Amino acid sequence: WDIRDPTKRFADRFVLVAGHDNPMVYATLAILNEALRLKYEQTGNSKYQVRNSKEFQLVWEDLLTLRKNKGLPGHAEMEGKTLFFKFNTGPSGHGSPPAAGEALAHKLAGTDQVKVFAFEGEGGLSTGATHETLNSAWGLGLGNIIYYIDWNDYGIDSRPFSSIVKSTPQELFETSGWHVEGTDDNEDWSSFTEAYYDLLVGNSKPNIPKMIYAKSRKGRGYHIFDEKSHGAPHKRNSELFWKTKNDFAEKYNISFADFGESAAETRKEQVEQATSYFEKIISVLHTNQELVDYLA
C-alpha cells in the first residue's frame, strides 16, 4: 500500500478484522505521516507529499480527537483520514468475510497481484464467520489473502484461549489448508521478517491462502498484562500513565514538563496537556534525521 495516496485502485489492501483495535493503527500512521511531513518541509519534493493532505493525512494532532465528535472514530472506518482501512469493521471476526471477498474480487478481475492483509488477534478466530472464511478462502484458491495473527492467548476474559479452544492458531489454519509461517517472538524482527519472506517469496505457494503469526505478551510495555490490559486505558495522568512516560523518557533521554502532575479539570486544559505530551514524544523523531529519512 501507499499511505501517500489511499485512493490508489491497485494498491494492497489493509483490513483490520477487529476494528476496535484501530488506535494502534492511528498511532503508526501518525508517526509515518510525520516523517513524510518533515521530509516534504525539508526538501519540497512532491514524492513526500500526501495526496489531498488535509483530507487524507492522519497526523499526530488528529490523535487528540479520538472518539470525539467529528474526530477519529472508535472503530475502523474507510473514509477520509482513515481511508487506509479498506473496510468498516468493529467487533472481533467482523472483517474476515470482507477481506476474503476483496481477495476474491481481485482474483476474478485478474488483478490478484493485489494482496489483502487481514489483521486479528487469536481471540477473533472463535467466530463462526472466521471459520467460514478459512474454508472459503482455501476452496476459492485465494492466494492473495494474508492473515496476520497476534498470538497472545488472551482477550477480554480471565481464562486463556488455549483452555477453551483445542487447536492453536497455527493448527487451525494449517488444517484448513492455509500456508502458515510465524515466529515465537514478535520482538525478534529478524525472525519475523524471515517468516514474511518465506510466506510471500521464498516458499510462496500460488492459489493457497496465507497466514503469519507472531507470539506476544498482551500488555507488553503497558504494565498491565493479559486480559487485564484489554480495553483498559490508563486513567489520565495516573501513576501507571506516568510510568509508561517514564519508560519512554529513559529510553530516549528526554523529560516531560510537569512530570507526575495531576490531570487538568477542563476539556480545554486536558487538550493542552495532551498536546504538550505529544509534542515531546514527536520531538524524538524531529531530532533523529536518520530515522526520518528511513521512515519517509
C-alpha positions as CSV (number, residue, x, y, z in Angstrom):
1,W,0.0,0.0,0.0
2,D,1.0,3.7,-0.3
3,I,-0.1,5.8,2.6
4,R,0.6,8.9,0.5
5,D,-2.5,8.1,-1.6
6,P,-5.0,5.8,0.0
7,T,-7.2,6.1,-3.1
8,K,-4.9,4.0,-5.3
9,R,-7.0,1.4,-7.0
10,F,-4.5,-1.4,-7.2
11,A,-2.5,-0.9,-4.0
12,D,-2.5,-3.7,-1.5
13,R,-5.5,-3.5,0.9
14,F,-5.4,-3.5,4.7
15,V,-8.4,-4.8,6.7
16,L,-8.4,-4.5,10.4
17,V,-10.6,-7.6,11.2
18,A,-11.4,-6.3,14.7
19,G,-11.9,-2.6,14.1
20,H,-11.9,-1.6,17.7
21,D,-8.1,-2.1,17.6
22,N,-7.7,1.0,15.4
23,P,-5.8,3.3,17.9
24,M,-2.8,1.1,17.2
25,V,-3.1,1.9,13.5
26,Y,-3.7,5.6,14.2
27,A,-0.5,5.9,16.2
28,T,1.5,4.1,13.5
29,L,0.1,6.3,10.7
30,A,0.7,9.5,12.8
31,I,4.4,8.6,13.1
32,L,4.8,7.6,9.4
33,N,3.0,10.7,8.2
34,E,5.0,13.0,10.5
35,A,8.2,11.7,8.8
36,L,6.6,12.4,5.4
37,R,5.6,15.9,6.5
38,L,9.1,16.7,7.8
39,K,10.7,15.4,4.6
40,Y,8.4,17.5,2.4
41,E,9.1,20.6,4.5
42,Q,12.8,19.9,4.3
43,T,13.0,19.1,0.6
44,G,9.9,20.4,-1.2
45,N,10.0,17.1,-3.1
46,S,6.5,16.0,-4.1
47,K,7.3,12.3,-3.5
48,Y,6.9,13.0,0.2
49,Q,3.6,14.8,-0.2
50,V,0.3,13.1,0.8
51,R,-2.4,13.5,-1.8
52,N,-5.0,16.0,-0.6
53,S,-3.2,16.0,2.8
54,K,-5.9,18.0,4.6
55,E,-8.4,15.2,3.7
56,F,-6.3,12.1,3.8
57,Q,-3.2,12.7,6.0
58,L,-3.6,11.5,9.6
59,V,-1.1,13.4,11.7
60,W,-0.4,13.3,15.5
61,E,-2.6,16.3,16.1
62,D,-5.6,14.2,15.0
63,L,-4.9,11.8,17.9
64,L,-6.3,14.5,20.2
65,T,-9.7,14.0,18.5
66,L,-10.1,10.2,19.2
67,R,-13.7,9.3,19.8
68,K,-14.8,12.9,19.8
69,N,-17.5,14.4,17.6
70,K,-16.1,14.7,14.0
71,G,-12.8,13.3,15.2
72,L,-11.1,9.9,14.7
73,P,-13.7,7.2,15.1
74,G,-13.5,4.4,17.7
75,H,-14.0,1.7,15.1
76,A,-12.3,1.3,11.7
77,E,-14.0,3.5,9.0
78,M,-13.0,3.5,5.4
79,E,-13.1,7.2,4.7
80,G,-11.1,10.5,4.9
81,K,-8.1,10.3,7.1
82,T,-8.8,6.7,7.9
83,L,-9.2,5.6,4.2
84,F,-6.1,3.4,4.8
85,F,-8.7,0.9,6.2
86,K,-10.3,-0.9,3.4
87,F,-13.5,-2.0,5.2
88,N,-15.6,-0.6,8.1
89,T,-15.1,-3.1,10.9
90,G,-15.8,-3.3,14.7
91,P,-16.1,-6.5,16.7
92,S,-13.7,-9.5,16.6
93,G,-14.1,-11.5,13.4
94,H,-16.1,-8.8,11.7
95,G,-13.6,-8.2,8.9
96,S,-12.9,-11.8,7.9
97,P,-15.5,-12.3,5.2
98,P,-15.0,-8.9,3.5
99,A,-11.2,-9.5,3.5
100,A,-11.8,-12.7,1.6
101,G,-14.4,-11.0,-0.6
102,E,-11.9,-8.4,-1.6
103,A,-9.3,-11.0,-2.4
104,L,-11.8,-12.9,-4.5
105,A,-12.8,-9.8,-6.4
106,H,-9.2,-9.1,-7.4
107,K,-8.7,-12.7,-8.4
108,L,-11.8,-12.7,-10.6
109,A,-10.7,-9.4,-12.1
110,G,-7.3,-10.8,-13.0
111,T,-5.5,-8.5,-10.5
112,D,-4.6,-10.9,-7.8
113,Q,-1.2,-9.4,-7.5
114,V,-3.1,-7.0,-5.2
115,K,-2.8,-8.5,-1.7
116,V,-5.3,-8.2,1.1
117,F,-3.8,-8.1,4.5
118,A,-6.1,-9.0,7.4
119,F,-5.0,-8.4,11.0
120,E,-6.6,-10.0,14.0
121,G,-5.8,-11.5,17.5
122,E,-6.4,-15.2,18.0
123,G,-9.5,-14.4,20.1
124,G,-11.3,-13.4,17.0
125,L,-10.7,-16.9,15.5
126,S,-13.6,-18.3,17.5
127,T,-16.2,-16.6,15.5
128,G,-18.3,-18.6,13.0
129,A,-17.6,-16.1,10.2
130,T,-13.9,-16.6,10.6
131,H,-14.2,-20.4,10.2
132,E,-16.4,-19.9,7.1
133,T,-13.7,-17.5,5.7
134,L,-10.9,-20.1,6.3
135,N,-12.8,-22.7,4.4
136,S,-14.0,-20.4,1.6
137,A,-10.5,-18.9,1.1
138,W,-9.0,-22.3,0.6
139,G,-11.8,-23.6,-1.6
140,L,-11.6,-20.5,-3.8
141,G,-7.8,-20.6,-4.0
142,L,-7.3,-17.1,-2.6
143,G,-3.5,-17.0,-2.7
144,N,-3.6,-13.2,-2.4
145,I,-5.0,-13.0,1.2
146,I,-2.6,-12.8,4.0
147,Y,-3.9,-13.2,7.6
148,Y,-1.8,-11.8,10.4
149,I,-2.5,-13.3,13.8
150,D,-1.3,-11.7,17.1
151,W,-1.0,-14.8,19.2
152,N,-1.1,-13.9,22.9
153,D,-3.6,-16.3,24.3
154,Y,-5.9,-13.7,25.9
155,G,-8.8,-11.5,25.1
156,I,-11.2,-9.7,27.5
157,D,-11.9,-12.8,29.7
158,S,-9.8,-14.1,32.6
159,R,-9.1,-17.5,31.1
160,P,-6.6,-18.1,28.3
161,F,-8.0,-19.1,24.9
162,S,-5.9,-22.3,25.0
163,S,-8.0,-23.5,27.9
164,I,-11.2,-23.5,25.8
165,V,-10.1,-23.8,22.2
166,K,-8.4,-27.1,21.4
167,S,-6.4,-26.1,18.3
168,T,-3.8,-23.4,18.2
169,P,-4.0,-20.7,15.6
170,Q,-1.2,-22.5,13.7
171,E,-3.1,-25.8,13.7
172,L,-6.4,-24.1,12.8
173,F,-5.1,-22.5,9.7
174,E,-2.9,-25.5,8.6
175,T,-5.7,-28.0,8.9
176,S,-7.8,-25.6,6.8
177,G,-5.2,-25.8,4.1
178,W,-3.5,-22.5,4.5
179,H,0.2,-21.9,4.2
180,V,1.5,-20.9,7.6
181,E,4.7,-19.2,8.7
182,G,5.5,-17.4,12.0
183,T,7.7,-16.5,14.9
184,D,7.7,-17.4,18.6
185,D,8.9,-13.9,19.5
186,N,7.2,-10.9,18.0
187,E,10.0,-8.6,19.2
188,D,12.6,-10.6,17.1
189,W,12.4,-8.5,14.0
190,S,14.8,-10.8,12.1
191,S,12.7,-13.9,12.6
192,F,9.5,-12.0,11.8
193,T,10.8,-10.6,8.5
194,E,12.2,-14.0,7.6
195,A,8.7,-15.5,8.1
196,Y,7.1,-12.9,5.9
197,Y,9.7,-13.5,3.2
198,D,9.2,-17.3,3.3
199,L,5.4,-16.7,3.2
200,L,5.4,-14.3,0.2
201,V,8.6,-15.1,-1.7
202,G,10.8,-17.9,-0.5
203,N,8.2,-20.6,0.0
204,S,5.3,-18.8,-1.7
205,K,2.5,-21.1,-2.9
206,P,0.2,-19.8,-5.6
207,N,-3.5,-20.1,-5.0
208,I,-3.0,-21.1,-1.3
209,P,-4.2,-18.6,1.3
210,K,-1.6,-17.4,3.7
211,M,-1.3,-16.8,7.4
212,I,1.6,-15.4,9.5
213,Y,1.6,-15.4,13.3
214,A,3.7,-13.8,16.0
215,K,3.6,-14.8,19.6
216,S,3.4,-11.9,22.0
217,R,2.6,-10.9,25.6
218,K,-0.7,-9.0,25.8
219,G,0.1,-5.7,27.5
220,R,3.8,-5.6,26.8
221,G,5.2,-2.2,27.8
222,Y,1.9,-1.2,29.4
223,H,2.5,-2.6,32.9
224,I,-0.9,-4.4,32.9
225,F,-0.8,-7.8,31.3
226,D,-3.1,-10.4,29.7
227,E,-6.8,-9.9,30.0
228,K,-6.4,-7.0,32.4
229,S,-4.9,-4.9,29.7
230,H,-7.9,-5.4,27.3
231,G,-10.0,-2.3,26.9
232,A,-8.3,-0.7,30.0
233,P,-6.6,2.6,29.1
234,H,-4.7,4.1,31.9
235,K,-6.5,7.0,33.5
236,R,-5.3,10.4,32.5
237,N,-2.1,11.3,34.5
238,S,-2.5,8.3,36.8
239,E,0.5,6.6,38.3
240,L,0.6,4.0,35.5
241,F,0.2,6.7,32.9
242,W,3.3,8.4,34.1
243,K,5.1,5.1,34.5
244,T,4.8,4.5,30.7
245,K,6.1,8.0,30.1
246,N,9.0,7.4,32.4
247,D,9.9,4.3,30.4
248,F,9.8,6.4,27.2
249,A,11.8,9.3,28.7
250,E,14.6,7.0,29.9
251,K,14.8,5.2,26.6
252,Y,15.1,8.3,24.5
253,N,16.8,10.6,27.1
254,I,14.0,13.3,27.2
255,S,11.9,14.8,30.0
256,F,8.3,15.7,30.2
257,A,7.4,19.1,31.7
258,D,5.5,18.9,34.9
259,F,6.2,15.2,35.1
260,G,3.8,13.5,37.5
261,E,1.3,16.3,37.7
262,S,-2.5,15.6,38.0
263,A,-4.9,15.7,35.1
264,A,-6.4,19.1,34.2
265,E,-10.1,19.5,35.0
266,T,-11.5,21.2,31.9
267,R,-11.5,19.7,28.4
268,K,-9.6,22.7,27.1
269,E,-6.8,22.3,29.6
270,Q,-6.7,18.5,29.1
271,V,-6.1,19.0,25.4
272,E,-3.4,21.5,26.2
273,Q,-1.8,18.9,28.5
274,A,-2.0,16.1,26.0
275,T,-0.7,18.4,23.2
276,S,2.5,19.1,25.3
277,Y,3.0,15.3,25.8
278,F,2.6,14.6,22.1
279,E,5.0,17.4,21.2
280,K,7.6,16.0,23.5
281,I,7.2,12.5,22.1
282,I,7.3,13.7,18.4
283,S,10.4,15.7,19.2
284,V,12.3,12.4,19.4
285,L,11.5,11.9,15.7
286,H,12.4,15.5,14.8
287,T,15.9,15.2,16.3
288,N,16.7,11.9,14.6
289,Q,17.2,12.8,10.9
290,E,18.4,9.3,10.1
291,L,15.1,7.9,11.4
292,V,13.1,10.5,9.5
293,D,14.9,9.6,6.3
294,Y,14.3,5.9,6.8
295,L,10.6,6.2,7.6
296,A,9.9,8.6,4.7
